[in-house]
Amino acid sequence: MTDNEALDYQSELEETARALREVNLMMEQSQGELAKITQRNTAISSHLQQVQKQGASIDELKMAYDSALDAQQRLFIMRGQLEKLQNDKTHLEKYKTVLDEIASRANTPSSAPSATPGGSPKSQMAGIEMIVNAQEAERQRLSRQMHDGPAQALSNFILQTEIAMRLMDIDPAQARDELGDLKASAMSTFQKVRNFIFELRPMMLDDLGLTPTLKKYADAFKEQTGLDVSVTVTGVERRLEPYLEVMIFRAVQELLGNAARHSQASLIKVQVDLGNDLIRVSVDDNGKGFDPETLKESSNLGLKLIRERAEMLGGSFEIDSSSGTGARISFTVQARN
């Protein structure tokens, strides 16, 4: 390791230690705030129970429930923030451990760049940082989906149920309408939860393998986005090694999402060739296209991870696109039979 590289690692180590101290301080502050919100939530819940027992009017009951739901949502958000900070702390601690190890090797006279297997320490650290950032971005996305979707819907269910129960003796017809709305909301939320679980980890992938899962996901993606999505599989259909199936599925999932979010496409074609020695995957869209050179300065971790993983598995990654001509993103991985 050169002197400049050693200085770079020392600077990175100091920056990581500083970030870790800030996260610890924020955790302490968030834990104090969480305790206050928890106490407030308990007090509001107690008030709500009193309002229910006193036989208050529908308007008074609704106001009490609005306060209770607001307190519950604040509690949910604060817990999510604390969980995110804990994840940040865990990642930073792991990152600091690796940096400490590299710095220790750099200070050892017998150390040399060639002693680090699998590439230079700098390239290894770049890979680690990319994976950590991608994992954190995914956690943030899932947290937002949970808060904006199922968590919010479940809070509304509680309110709708209570209103229907109160109306049962006062206005049965309106109570039935409330219950009908509640049933429709529950069915919609149930479907969203199923889609959410499928995106997290489709059980089909373990049970039936890559091909049926890709086709099922494409159908669901088509229904959700309105895009014309097709999946074509050639070669010998067979079960692959679990890590290969997961890698290919996640890559296609990422590429479909990118096409839907950024390309303004109406048609997306996924092609998978299950060769004996090499597996080829390509995702084509008829969107606006882009200049591949812009990806070098882009923050799109998904594409960088696909490239990294494909090359780690003995394959390649290619982008064929230009402005106004759509895009084809393809990669290969070595088959393991």
Phi and psi restraints in degrees (value plus and minus 20) as a CYANA .aco file:
   2 THR   PHI     -96.2   -56.2
   2 THR   PSI     147.8   187.8
   3 ASP   PHI     -83.0   -43.0
   3 ASP   PSI     -58.4   -18.4
   4 ASN   PHI     -84.4   -44.4
   4 ASN   PSI     -61.5   -21.5
   5 GLU   PHI     -84.3   -44.3
   5 GLU   PSI     -60.1   -20.1
   6 ALA   PHI     -81.8   -41.8
   6 ALA   PSI     -60.1   -20.1
   7 LEU   PHI     -85.4   -45.4
   7 LEU   PSI     -58.8   -18.8
   8 ASP   PHI     -80.6   -40.6
   8 ASP   PSI     -65.5   -25.5
   9 TYR   PHI     -86.7   -46.7
   9 TYR   PSI     -58.0   -18.0
  10 GLN   PHI     -84.5   -44.5
  10 GLN   PSI     -61.1   -21.1
  11 SER   PHI     -84.9   -44.9
  11 SER   PSI     -61.7   -21.7
  12 GLU   PHI     -84.7   -44.7
  12 GLU   PSI     -58.2   -18.2
  13 LEU   PHI     -84.0   -44.0
  13 LEU   PSI     -63.6   -23.6
  14 GLU   PHI     -84.8   -44.8
  14 GLU   PSI     -60.8   -20.8
  15 GLU   PHI     -85.2   -45.2
  15 GLU   PSI     -59.9   -19.9
  16 THR   PHI     -85.9   -45.9
  16 THR   PSI     -61.1   -21.1
  17 ALA   PHI     -82.8   -42.8
  17 ALA   PSI     -59.1   -19.1
  18 ARG   PHI     -84.3   -44.3
  18 ARG   PSI     -65.0   -25.0
  19 ALA   PHI     -82.2   -42.2
  19 ALA   PSI     -57.2   -17.2
  20 LEU   PHI     -85.5   -45.5
  20 LEU   PSI     -60.3   -20.3
  21 ARG   PHI     -83.8   -43.8
  21 ARG   PSI     -60.7   -20.7
  22 GLU   PHI     -84.7   -44.7
  22 GLU   PSI     -61.2   -21.2
  23 VAL   PHI     -83.8   -43.8
  23 VAL   PSI     -61.9   -21.9
  24 ASN   PHI     -81.7   -41.7
  24 ASN   PSI     -60.4   -20.4
  25 LEU   PHI     -85.7   -45.7
  25 LEU   PSI     -63.1   -23.1
  26 MET   PHI     -85.2   -45.2
  26 MET   PSI     -54.3   -14.3
  27 MET   PHI     -85.0   -45.0
  27 MET   PSI     -62.5   -22.5
  28 GLU   PHI     -81.3   -41.3
  28 GLU   PSI     -63.9   -23.9
  29 GLN   PHI     -85.7   -45.7
  29 GLN   PSI     -61.9   -21.9
  30 SER   PHI     -86.9   -46.9
  30 SER   PSI     -56.8   -16.8
  31 GLN   PHI     -84.3   -44.3
  31 GLN   PSI     -58.0   -18.0
  32 GLY   PHI     -86.3   -46.3
  32 GLY   PSI     -62.0   -22.0
  33 GLU   PHI     -86.0   -46.0
  33 GLU   PSI     -57.7   -17.7
  34 LEU   PHI     -82.7   -42.7
  34 LEU   PSI     -59.6   -19.6
  35 ALA   PHI     -82.5   -42.5
  35 ALA   PSI     -61.1   -21.1
  36 LYS   PHI     -85.3   -45.3
  36 LYS   PSI     -64.5   -24.5
  37 ILE   PHI     -85.4   -45.4
  37 ILE   PSI     -57.8   -17.8
  38 THR   PHI     -81.8   -41.8
  38 THR   PSI     -62.8   -22.8
  39 GLN   PHI     -83.4   -43.4
  39 GLN   PSI     -62.7   -22.7
  40 ARG   PHI     -84.5   -44.5
  40 ARG   PSI     -60.4   -20.4
  41 ASN   PHI     -83.3   -43.3
  41 ASN   PSI     -59.1   -19.1
  42 THR   PHI     -83.9   -43.9
  42 THR   PSI     -62.6   -22.6
  43 ALA   PHI     -84.8   -44.8
  43 ALA   PSI     -62.3   -22.3
  44 ILE   PHI     -87.0   -47.0
  44 ILE   PSI     -59.6   -19.6
  45 SER   PHI     -82.5   -42.5
  45 SER   PSI     -58.7   -18.7
  46 SER   PHI     -85.0   -45.0
  46 SER   PSI     -61.7   -21.7
  47 HIS   PHI     -83.2   -43.2
  47 HIS   PSI     -59.8   -19.8
  48 LEU   PHI     -82.4   -42.4
  48 LEU   PSI     -62.2   -22.2
  49 GLN   PHI     -82.1   -42.1
  49 GLN   PSI     -59.0   -19.0
  50 GLN   PHI     -85.1   -45.1
  50 GLN   PSI     -61.6   -21.6
  51 VAL   PHI     -82.3   -42.3
  51 VAL   PSI     -60.3   -20.3
  52 GLN   PHI     -83.4   -43.4
  52 GLN   PSI     -63.2   -23.2
  53 LYS   PHI     -88.1   -48.1
  53 LYS   PSI     -50.2   -10.2
  54 GLN   PHI     -99.9   -59.9
  54 GLN   PSI     -24.7    15.3
  55 GLY   PHI      46.3    86.3
  55 GLY   PSI      26.2    66.2
  56 ALA   PHI     -89.1   -49.1
  56 ALA   PSI     147.8   187.8
  57 SER   PHI     -91.3   -51.3
  57 SER   PSI     147.9   187.9
  58 ILE   PHI     -80.8   -40.8
  58 ILE   PSI     -61.2   -21.2
  59 ASP   PHI     -84.4   -44.4
  59 ASP   PSI     -63.5   -23.5
  60 GLU   PHI     -84.7   -44.7
  60 GLU   PSI     -59.9   -19.9
  61 LEU   PHI     -85.0   -45.0
  61 LEU   PSI     -60.6   -20.6
  62 LYS   PHI     -85.9   -45.9
  62 LYS   PSI     -60.6   -20.6
  63 MET   PHI     -82.5   -42.5
  63 MET   PSI     -60.3   -20.3
  64 ALA   PHI     -85.0   -45.0
  64 ALA   PSI     -60.2   -20.2
  65 TYR   PHI     -89.4   -49.4
  65 TYR   PSI     -56.3   -16.3
  66 ASP   PHI     -80.6   -40.6
  66 ASP   PSI     -62.2   -22.2
  67 SER   PHI     -84.5   -44.5
  67 SER   PSI     -61.6   -21.6
  68 ALA   PHI     -85.0   -45.0
  68 ALA   PSI     -61.7   -21.7
  69 LEU   PHI     -86.3   -46.3
  69 LEU   PSI     -59.1   -19.1
  70 ASP   PHI     -82.0   -42.0
  70 ASP   PSI     -63.0   -23.0
  71 ALA   PHI     -84.9   -44.9
  71 ALA   PSI     -60.7   -20.7
  72 GLN   PHI     -84.6   -44.6
  72 GLN   PSI     -60.6   -20.6
  73 GLN   PHI     -86.4   -46.4
  73 GLN   PSI     -60.8   -20.8
  74 ARG   PHI     -81.8   -41.8
  74 ARG   PSI     -60.1   -20.1
  75 LEU   PHI     -84.7   -44.7
  75 LEU   PSI     -61.9   -21.9
  76 PHE   PHI     -83.5   -43.5
  76 PHE   PSI     -65.1   -25.1
  77 ILE   PHI     -84.1   -44.1
  77 ILE   PSI     -62.7   -22.7
  78 MET   PHI     -85.6   -45.6
  78 MET   PSI     -59.8   -19.8
  79 ARG   PHI     -84.2   -44.2
  79 ARG   PSI     -59.6   -19.6
  80 GLY   PHI     -83.8   -43.8
  80 GLY   PSI     -59.9   -19.9
  81 GLN   PHI     -84.3   -44.3
  81 GLN   PSI     -61.2   -21.2
  82 LEU   PHI     -86.0   -46.0
  82 LEU   PSI     -58.1   -18.1
  83 GLU   PHI     -85.2   -45.2
  83 GLU   PSI     -60.6   -20.6
  84 LYS   PHI     -82.7   -42.7
  84 LYS   PSI     -63.0   -23.0
  85 LEU   PHI     -82.6   -42.6
  85 LEU   PSI     -58.0   -18.0
  86 GLN   PHI     -84.6   -44.6
  86 GLN   PSI     -60.5   -20.5
  87 ASN   PHI     -84.1   -44.1
  87 ASN   PSI     -63.0   -23.0
  88 ASP   PHI     -79.4   -39.4
  88 ASP   PSI     -62.4   -22.4
  89 LYS   PHI     -82.5   -42.5
  89 LYS   PSI     -64.2   -24.2
  90 THR   PHI     -80.8   -40.8
  90 THR   PSI     -65.8   -25.8
  91 HIS   PHI     -84.3   -44.3
  91 HIS   PSI     -63.7   -23.7
  92 LEU   PHI     -83.9   -43.9
  92 LEU   PSI     -59.0   -19.0
  93 GLU   PHI     -83.7   -43.7
  93 GLU   PSI     -61.5   -21.5
  94 LYS   PHI     -85.1   -45.1
  94 LYS   PSI     -63.7   -23.7
  95 TYR   PHI     -81.7   -41.7
  95 TYR   PSI     -62.8   -22.8
  96 LYS   PHI     -84.2   -44.2
  96 LYS   PSI     -58.2   -18.2
  97 THR   PHI     -80.6   -40.6
  97 THR   PSI     -63.7   -23.7
  98 VAL   PHI     -84.8   -44.8
  98 VAL   PSI     -63.3   -23.3
  99 LEU   PHI     -83.2   -43.2
  99 LEU   PSI     -60.4   -20.4
 100 ASP   PHI     -79.4   -39.4
 100 ASP   PSI     -61.7   -21.7
 101 GLU   PHI     -85.7   -45.7
 101 GLU   PSI     -62.4   -22.4
 102 ILE   PHI     -85.6   -45.6
 102 ILE   PSI     -62.4   -22.4
 103 ALA   PHI     -82.7   -42.7
 103 ALA   PSI     -57.3   -17.3
 104 SER   PHI     -85.1   -45.1
 104 SER   PSI     -61.2   -21.2
 105 ARG   PHI     -85.6   -45.6
 105 ARG   PSI     -56.7   -16.7
 106 ALA   PHI     -84.9   -44.9
 106 ALA   PSI     -49.6    -9.6
 107 ASN   PHI    -106.5   -66.5
 107 ASN   PSI     -23.4    16.6
 108 THR   PHI    -110.5   -70.5
 108 THR   PSI     104.5   144.5
 109 PRO   PHI     -76.0   -36.0
 109 PRO   PSI     -54.5   -14.5
 110 SER   PHI    -101.5   -61.5
 110 SER   PSI     -23.3    16.7
 111 SER   PHI     -93.5   -53.5
 111 SER   PSI     130.7   170.7
 112 ALA   PHI    -172.5  -132.5
 112 ALA   PSI     134.5   174.5
 113 PRO   PHI     -78.1   -38.1
 113 PRO   PSI     -54.6   -14.6
 114 SER   PHI     -92.2   -52.2
 114 SER   PSI     -31.2     8.8
 115 ALA   PHI     -97.2   -57.2
 115 ALA   PSI     -30.0    10.0
 116 THR   PHI    -114.3   -74.3
 116 THR   PSI      93.3   133.3
 117 PRO   PHI     -90.7   -50.7
 117 PRO   PSI     133.4   173.4
 118 GLY   PHI      56.5    96.5
 118 GLY   PSI       1.8    41.8
 119 GLY   PHI      94.7   134.7
 119 GLY   PSI     154.2   194.2
 120 SER   PHI     -89.9   -49.9
 120 SER   PSI     136.4   176.4
 121 PRO   PHI     -76.2   -36.2
 121 PRO   PSI     -56.5   -16.5
 122 LYS   PHI     -84.8   -44.8
 122 LYS   PSI     -63.1   -23.1
 123 SER   PHI     -88.0   -48.0
 123 SER   PSI     -55.9   -15.9
 124 GLN   PHI     -84.2   -44.2
 124 GLN   PSI     -63.0   -23.0
 125 MET   PHI     -85.0   -45.0
 125 MET   PSI     -57.1   -17.1
 126 ALA   PHI     -82.8   -42.8
 126 ALA   PSI     -60.1   -20.1
 127 GLY   PHI     -85.4   -45.4
 127 GLY   PSI     -62.7   -22.7
 128 ILE   PHI     -82.5   -42.5
 128 ILE   PSI     -64.8   -24.8
 129 GLU   PHI     -83.4   -43.4
 129 GLU   PSI     -59.6   -19.6
 130 MET   PHI     -82.7   -42.7
 130 MET   PSI     -64.7   -24.7
 131 ILE   PHI     -84.6   -44.6
 131 ILE   PSI     -63.6   -23.6
 132 VAL   PHI     -81.8   -41.8
 132 VAL   PSI     -65.3   -25.3
 133 ASN   PHI     -84.5   -44.5
 133 ASN   PSI     -59.5   -19.5
 134 ALA   PHI     -86.1   -46.1
 134 ALA   PSI     -61.0   -21.0
 135 GLN   PHI     -82.6   -42.6
 135 GLN   PSI     -61.8   -21.8
 136 GLU   PHI     -88.0   -48.0
 136 GLU   PSI     -59.4   -19.4
 137 ALA   PHI     -82.2   -42.2
 137 ALA   PSI     -59.0   -19.0
 138 GLU   PHI     -87.5   -47.5
 138 GLU   PSI     -60.1   -20.1
 139 ARG   PHI     -82.4   -42.4
 139 ARG   PSI     -60.9   -20.9
 140 GLN   PHI     -83.8   -43.8
 140 GLN   PSI     -61.4   -21.4
 141 ARG   PHI     -83.0   -43.0
 141 ARG   PSI     -65.0   -25.0
 142 LEU   PHI     -85.5   -45.5
 142 LEU   PSI     -58.1   -18.1
 143 SER   PHI     -82.8   -42.8
 143 SER   PSI     -63.0   -23.0
 144 ARG   PHI     -84.3   -44.3
 144 ARG   PSI     -62.5   -22.5
 145 GLN   PHI     -82.0   -42.0
 145 GLN   PSI     -62.1   -22.1
 146 MET   PHI     -85.4   -45.4
 146 MET   PSI     -62.6   -22.6
 147 HIS   PHI     -89.9   -49.9
 147 HIS   PSI     -64.0   -24.0
 148 ASP   PHI     -97.6   -57.6
 148 ASP   PSI     -40.8    -0.8
 149 GLY   PHI    -126.6   -86.6
 149 GLY   PSI    -118.5   -78.5
 150 PRO   PHI     -76.7   -36.7
 150 PRO   PSI     -62.6   -22.6
 151 ALA   PHI     -83.2   -43.2
 151 ALA   PSI     -64.4   -24.4
 152 GLN   PHI     -85.4   -45.4
 152 GLN   PSI     -61.3   -21.3
 153 ALA   PHI     -84.1   -44.1
 153 ALA   PSI     -62.3   -22.3
 154 LEU   PHI     -83.1   -43.1
 154 LEU   PSI     -57.3   -17.3
 155 SER   PHI     -82.6   -42.6
 155 SER   PSI     -61.3   -21.3
 156 ASN   PHI     -87.1   -47.1
 156 ASN   PSI     -53.7   -13.7
 157 PHE   PHI     -78.4   -38.4
 157 PHE   PSI     -62.3   -22.3
 158 ILE   PHI     -79.9   -39.9
 158 ILE   PSI     -65.7   -25.7
 159 LEU   PHI     -85.1   -45.1
 159 LEU   PSI     -66.4   -26.4
 160 GLN   PHI     -81.6   -41.6
 160 GLN   PSI     -58.6   -18.6
 161 THR   PHI     -84.2   -44.2
 161 THR   PSI     -64.7   -24.7
 162 GLU   PHI     -84.3   -44.3
 162 GLU   PSI     -61.7   -21.7
 163 ILE   PHI     -82.2   -42.2
 163 ILE   PSI     -63.7   -23.7
 164 ALA   PHI     -82.5   -42.5
 164 ALA   PSI     -60.4   -20.4
 165 MET   PHI     -84.3   -44.3
 165 MET   PSI     -59.6   -19.6
 166 ARG   PHI     -88.9   -48.9
 166 ARG   PSI     -53.8   -13.8
 167 LEU   PHI     -99.1   -59.1
 167 LEU   PSI     -35.2     4.8
 168 MET   PHI     -75.4   -35.4
 168 MET   PSI     -60.2   -20.2
 169 ASP   PHI    -109.9   -69.9
 169 ASP   PSI     -41.3    -1.3
 170 ILE   PHI    -111.0   -71.0
 170 ILE   PSI     -69.6   -29.6
 171 ASP   PHI    -164.7  -124.7
 171 ASP   PSI      65.2   105.2
 172 PRO   PHI     -75.7   -35.7
 172 PRO   PSI     -56.5   -16.5
 173 ALA   PHI     -84.4   -44.4
 173 ALA   PSI     -64.7   -24.7
 174 GLN   PHI     -87.6   -47.6
 174 GLN   PSI     -53.8   -13.8
 175 ALA   PHI     -82.5   -42.5
 175 ALA   PSI     -60.7   -20.7
 176 ARG   PHI     -84.6   -44.6
 176 ARG   PSI     -58.9   -18.9
 177 ASP   PHI     -82.5   -42.5
 177 ASP   PSI     -62.9   -22.9
 178 GLU   PHI     -81.2   -41.2
 178 GLU   PSI     -61.9   -21.9
 179 LEU   PHI     -87.0   -47.0
 179 LEU   PSI     -55.5   -15.5
 180 GLY   PHI     -83.7   -43.7
 180 GLY   PSI     -63.3   -23.3
 181 ASP   PHI     -83.4   -43.4
 181 ASP   PSI     -58.9   -18.9
 182 LEU   PHI     -82.8   -42.8
 182 LEU   PSI     -62.6   -22.6
 183 LYS   PHI     -82.2   -42.2
 183 LYS   PSI     -64.1   -24.1
 184 ALA   PHI     -83.1   -43.1
 184 ALA   PSI     -61.4   -21.4
 185 SER   PHI     -84.4   -44.4
 185 SER   PSI     -60.5   -20.5
 186 ALA   PHI     -84.4   -44.4
 186 ALA   PSI     -61.5   -21.5
 187 MET   PHI     -84.6   -44.6
 187 MET   PSI     -61.3   -21.3
 188 SER   PHI     -84.6   -44.6
 188 SER   PSI     -63.3   -23.3
 189 THR   PHI     -86.0   -46.0
 189 THR   PSI     -57.8   -17.8
 190 PHE   PHI     -80.0   -40.0
 190 PHE   PSI     -61.5   -21.5
 191 GLN   PHI     -86.5   -46.5
 191 GLN   PSI     -58.7   -18.7
 192 LYS   PHI     -84.3   -44.3
 192 LYS   PSI     -59.6   -19.6
 193 VAL   PHI     -85.3   -45.3
 193 VAL   PSI     -60.3   -20.3
 194 ARG   PHI     -81.7   -41.7
 194 ARG   PSI     -63.4   -23.4
 195 ASN   PHI     -84.0   -44.0
 195 ASN   PSI     -59.2   -19.2
 196 PHE   PHI     -81.4   -41.4
 196 PHE   PSI     -66.3   -26.3
 197 ILE   PHI     -84.8   -44.8
 197 ILE   PSI     -59.8   -19.8
 198 PHE   PHI     -82.1   -42.1
 198 PHE   PSI     -60.2   -20.2
 199 GLU   PHI     -88.0   -48.0
 199 GLU   PSI     -56.2   -16.2
 200 LEU   PHI     -84.9   -44.9
 200 LEU   PSI     -70.7   -30.7
 201 ARG   PHI    -184.9  -144.9
 201 ARG   PSI      74.1   114.1
 202 PRO   PHI     -85.7   -45.7
 202 PRO   PSI     103.5   143.5
 203 MET   PHI     -84.4   -44.4
 203 MET   PSI     -45.7    -5.7
 204 MET   PHI     -76.6   -36.6
 204 MET   PSI     -53.6   -13.6
 205 LEU   PHI     -81.6   -41.6
 205 LEU   PSI     -58.9   -18.9
 206 ASP   PHI     -96.1   -56.1
 206 ASP   PSI     -57.5   -17.5
 207 ASP   PHI    -104.1   -64.1
 207 ASP   PSI     -64.5   -24.5
 208 LEU   PHI    -133.4   -93.4
 208 LEU   PSI     -38.7     1.3
 209 GLY   PHI      82.3   122.3
 209 GLY   PSI    -194.1  -154.1
 210 LEU   PHI     -89.3   -49.3
 210 LEU   PSI     -69.6   -29.6
 211 THR   PHI     -80.4   -40.4
 211 THR   PSI     -73.6   -33.6
 212 PRO   PHI     -80.8   -40.8
 212 PRO   PSI     -55.0   -15.0
 213 THR   PHI     -88.4   -48.4
 213 THR   PSI     -62.2   -22.2
 214 LEU   PHI     -82.1   -42.1
 214 LEU   PSI     -62.5   -22.5
 215 LYS   PHI     -87.0   -47.0
 215 LYS   PSI     -60.0   -20.0
 216 LYS   PHI     -85.5   -45.5
 216 LYS   PSI     -62.8   -22.8
 217 TYR   PHI     -84.6   -44.6
 217 TYR   PSI     -60.0   -20.0
 218 ALA   PHI     -82.5   -42.5
 218 ALA   PSI     -60.7   -20.7
 219 ASP   PHI     -82.7   -42.7
 219 ASP   PSI     -64.9   -24.9
 220 ALA   PHI     -85.4   -45.4
 220 ALA   PSI     -60.1   -20.1
 221 PHE   PHI     -84.7   -44.7
 221 PHE   PSI     -60.0   -20.0
 222 LYS   PHI     -82.5   -42.5
 222 LYS   PSI     -62.4   -22.4
 223 GLU   PHI     -87.1   -47.1
 223 GLU   PSI     -58.6   -18.6
 224 GLN   PHI     -94.2   -54.2
 224 GLN   PSI     -57.0   -17.0
 225 THR   PHI    -122.6   -82.6
 225 THR   PSI     -40.4    -0.4
 226 GLY   PHI      60.5   100.5
 226 GLY   PSI     -16.6    23.4
 227 LEU   PHI    -102.0   -62.0
 227 LEU   PSI     130.8   170.8
 228 ASP   PHI    -104.2   -64.2
 228 ASP   PSI      85.3   125.3
 229 VAL   PHI    -137.4   -97.4
 229 VAL   PSI     110.7   150.7
 230 SER   PHI    -149.7  -109.7
 230 SER   PSI     130.0   170.0
 231 VAL   PHI    -145.5  -105.5
 231 VAL   PSI     104.0   144.0
 232 THR   PHI    -139.1   -99.1
 232 THR   PSI     107.0   147.0
 233 VAL   PHI    -139.3   -99.3
 233 VAL   PSI     105.2   145.2
 234 THR   PHI    -138.7   -98.7
 234 THR   PSI     150.9   190.9
 235 GLY   PHI      68.8   108.8
 235 GLY   PSI    -186.9  -146.9
 236 VAL   PHI    -107.2   -67.2
 236 VAL   PSI      89.7   129.7
 237 GLU   PHI     -89.8   -49.8
 237 GLU   PSI     106.2   146.2
 238 ARG   PHI    -180.5  -140.5
 238 ARG   PSI     146.1   186.1
 239 ARG   PHI     -96.9   -56.9
 239 ARG   PSI     115.6   155.6
 240 LEU   PHI    -122.4   -82.4
 240 LEU   PSI     154.5   194.5
 241 GLU   PHI     -78.7   -38.7
 241 GLU   PSI     120.4   160.4
 242 PRO   PHI     -72.0   -32.0
 242 PRO   PSI     -61.8   -21.8
 243 TYR   PHI     -87.5   -47.5
 243 TYR   PSI     -51.2   -11.2
 244 LEU   PHI     -89.0   -49.0
 244 LEU   PSI     -63.7   -23.7
 245 GLU   PHI     -82.2   -42.2
 245 GLU   PSI     -62.3   -22.3
 246 VAL   PHI     -85.1   -45.1
 246 VAL   PSI     -65.7   -25.7
 247 MET   PHI     -80.7   -40.7
 247 MET   PSI     -66.3   -26.3
 248 ILE   PHI     -86.5   -46.5
 248 ILE   PSI     -63.2   -23.2
 249 PHE   PHI     -82.3   -42.3
 249 PHE   PSI     -67.2   -27.2
 250 ARG   PHI     -83.0   -43.0
 250 ARG   PSI     -56.6   -16.6
 251 ALA   PHI     -85.5   -45.5
 251 ALA   PSI     -66.5   -26.5
 252 VAL   PHI     -83.1   -43.1
 252 VAL   PSI     -60.7   -20.7
 253 GLN   PHI     -77.8   -37.8
 253 GLN   PSI     -65.4   -25.4
 254 GLU   PHI     -85.3   -45.3
 254 GLU   PSI     -63.3   -23.3
 255 LEU   PHI     -88.7   -48.7
 255 LEU   PSI     -58.1   -18.1
 256 LEU   PHI     -84.2   -44.2
 256 LEU   PSI     -63.4   -23.4
 257 GLY   PHI     -81.7   -41.7
 257 GLY   PSI     -62.1   -22.1
 258 ASN   PHI     -82.9   -42.9
 258 ASN   PSI     -62.6   -22.6
 259 ALA   PHI     -83.5   -43.5
 259 ALA   PSI     -61.1   -21.1
 260 ALA   PHI     -88.6   -48.6
 260 ALA   PSI     -56.8   -16.8
 261 ARG   PHI    -100.8   -60.8
 261 ARG   PSI     -55.1   -15.1
 262 HIS   PHI    -139.1   -99.1
 262 HIS   PSI     -44.2    -4.2
 263 SER   PHI    -108.7   -68.7
 263 SER   PSI     -37.1     2.9
 264 GLN   PHI      37.7    77.7
 264 GLN   PSI      15.5    55.5
 265 ALA   PHI    -104.8   -64.8
 265 ALA   PSI     138.9   178.9
 266 SER   PHI    -135.4   -95.4
 266 SER   PSI     -34.0     6.0
 267 LEU   PHI    -155.8  -115.8
 267 LEU   PSI     109.9   149.9
 268 ILE   PHI    -151.4  -111.4
 268 ILE   PSI     109.2   149.2
 269 LYS   PHI    -136.8   -96.8
 269 LYS   PSI     106.7   146.7
 270 VAL   PHI    -128.5   -88.5
 270 VAL   PSI     105.3   145.3
 271 GLN   PHI    -144.1  -104.1
 271 GLN   PSI     109.4   149.4
 272 VAL   PHI    -146.4  -106.4
 272 VAL   PSI     103.2   143.2
 273 ASP   PHI    -131.7   -91.7
 273 ASP   PSI      90.7   130.7
 274 LEU   PHI    -109.9   -69.9
 274 LEU   PSI      58.1    98.1
 275 GLY   PHI     -94.5   -54.5
 275 GLY   PSI     146.9   186.9
 276 ASN   PHI     -87.9   -47.9
 276 ASN   PSI     -58.8   -18.8
 277 ASP   PHI    -128.7   -88.7
 277 ASP   PSI     -45.7    -5.7
 278 LEU   PHI    -158.0  -118.0
 278 LEU   PSI     116.3   156.3
 279 ILE   PHI    -126.7   -86.7
 279 ILE   PSI     105.5   145.5
 280 ARG   PHI    -132.7   -92.7
 280 ARG   PSI     114.5   154.5
 281 VAL   PHI    -151.3  -111.3
 281 VAL   PSI     113.0   153.0
 282 SER   PHI    -158.5  -118.5
 282 SER   PSI     125.5   165.5
 283 VAL   PHI    -145.8  -105.8
 283 VAL   PSI      94.8   134.8
 284 ASP   PHI    -128.4   -88.4
 284 ASP   PSI     121.4   161.4
 285 ASP   PHI    -157.2  -117.2
 285 ASP   PSI     137.9   177.9
 286 ASN   PHI    -121.4   -81.4
 286 ASN   PSI      11.3    51.3
 287 GLY   PHI    -101.3   -61.3
 287 GLY   PSI    -178.7  -138.7
 288 LYS   PHI     -97.6   -57.6
 288 LYS   PSI     -33.6     6.4
 289 GLY   PHI      52.5    92.5
 289 GLY   PSI     159.0   199.0
 290 PHE   PHI    -183.9  -143.9
 290 PHE   PSI     147.8   187.8
 291 ASP   PHI    -109.2   -69.2
 291 ASP   PSI      94.6   134.6
 292 PRO   PHI     -75.3   -35.3
 292 PRO   PSI     -45.8    -5.8
 293 GLU   PHI     -83.9   -43.9
 293 GLU   PSI     -46.3    -6.3
 294 THR   PHI     -88.4   -48.4
 294 THR   PSI     -40.1    -0.1
 295 LEU   PHI     -89.6   -49.6
 295 LEU   PSI     -40.9    -0.9
 296 LYS   PHI     -84.4   -44.4
 296 LYS   PSI     -50.9   -10.9
 297 GLU   PHI    -126.7   -86.7
 297 GLU   PSI     -12.6    27.4
 298 SER   PHI    -101.0   -61.0
 298 SER   PSI     137.1   177.1
 299 SER   PHI    -115.2   -75.2
 299 SER   PSI      -6.5    33.5
 300 ASN   PHI     -92.7   -52.7
 300 ASN   PSI      75.6   115.6
 301 LEU   PHI     -93.0   -53.0
 301 LEU   PSI     -46.0    -6.0
 302 GLY   PHI     -79.5   -39.5
 302 GLY   PSI     -69.7   -29.7
 303 LEU   PHI     -85.5   -45.5
 303 LEU   PSI     -58.1   -18.1
 304 LYS   PHI     -84.5   -44.5
 304 LYS   PSI     -58.4   -18.4
 305 LEU   PHI     -88.5   -48.5
 305 LEU   PSI     -58.4   -18.4
 306 ILE   PHI     -80.7   -40.7
 306 ILE   PSI     -66.3   -26.3
 307 ARG   PHI     -79.7   -39.7
 307 ARG   PSI     -66.4   -26.4
 308 GLU   PHI     -79.7   -39.7
 308 GLU   PSI     -67.4   -27.4
 309 ARG   PHI     -89.8   -49.8
 309 ARG   PSI     -58.7   -18.7
 310 ALA   PHI     -82.0   -42.0
 310 ALA   PSI     -64.5   -24.5
 311 GLU   PHI     -88.3   -48.3
 311 GLU   PSI     -54.7   -14.7
 312 MET   PHI     -84.3   -44.3
 312 MET   PSI     -48.6    -8.6
 313 LEU   PHI    -115.4   -75.4
 313 LEU   PSI       1.8    41.8
 314 GLY   PHI      57.9    97.9
 314 GLY   PSI       0.4    40.4
 315 GLY   PHI    -136.3   -96.3
 315 GLY   PSI    -174.4  -134.4
 316 SER   PHI    -164.8  -124.8
 316 SER   PSI     151.2   191.2
 317 PHE   PHI    -161.9  -121.9
 317 PHE   PSI     111.6   151.6
 318 GLU   PHI    -157.3  -117.3
 318 GLU   PSI     127.5   167.5
 319 ILE   PHI    -145.9  -105.9
 319 ILE   PSI     106.6   146.6
 320 ASP   PHI    -142.7  -102.7
 320 ASP   PSI      82.0   122.0
 321 SER   PHI    -182.3  -142.3
 321 SER   PSI     135.3   175.3
 322 SER   PHI    -173.9  -133.9
 322 SER   PSI     142.5   182.5
 323 SER   PHI     -78.1   -38.1
 323 SER   PSI     106.0   146.0
 324 GLY   PHI      66.6   106.6
 324 GLY   PSI     -17.3    22.7
 325 THR   PHI    -139.6   -99.6
 325 THR   PSI      -7.8    32.2
 326 GLY   PHI      57.8    97.8
 326 GLY   PSI    -189.6  -149.6
 327 ALA   PHI    -170.3  -130.3
 327 ALA   PSI     127.1   167.1
 328 ARG   PHI    -148.0  -108.0
 328 ARG   PSI     100.4   140.4
 329 ILE   PHI    -136.1   -96.1
 329 ILE   PSI     104.9   144.9
 330 SER   PHI    -155.3  -115.3
 330 SER   PSI     135.4   175.4
 331 PHE   PHI    -170.6  -130.6
 331 PHE   PSI     140.3   180.3
 332 THR   PHI    -148.8  -108.8
 332 THR   PSI     133.8   173.8
 333 VAL   PHI    -159.8  -119.8
 333 VAL   PSI     131.2   171.2
 334 GLN   PHI     -90.7   -50.7
 334 GLN   PSI     112.7   152.7
 335 ALA   PHI     -95.6   -55.6
 335 ALA   PSI     125.1   165.1
 336 ARG   PHI    -137.9   -97.9
 336 ARG   PSI      87.7   127.7
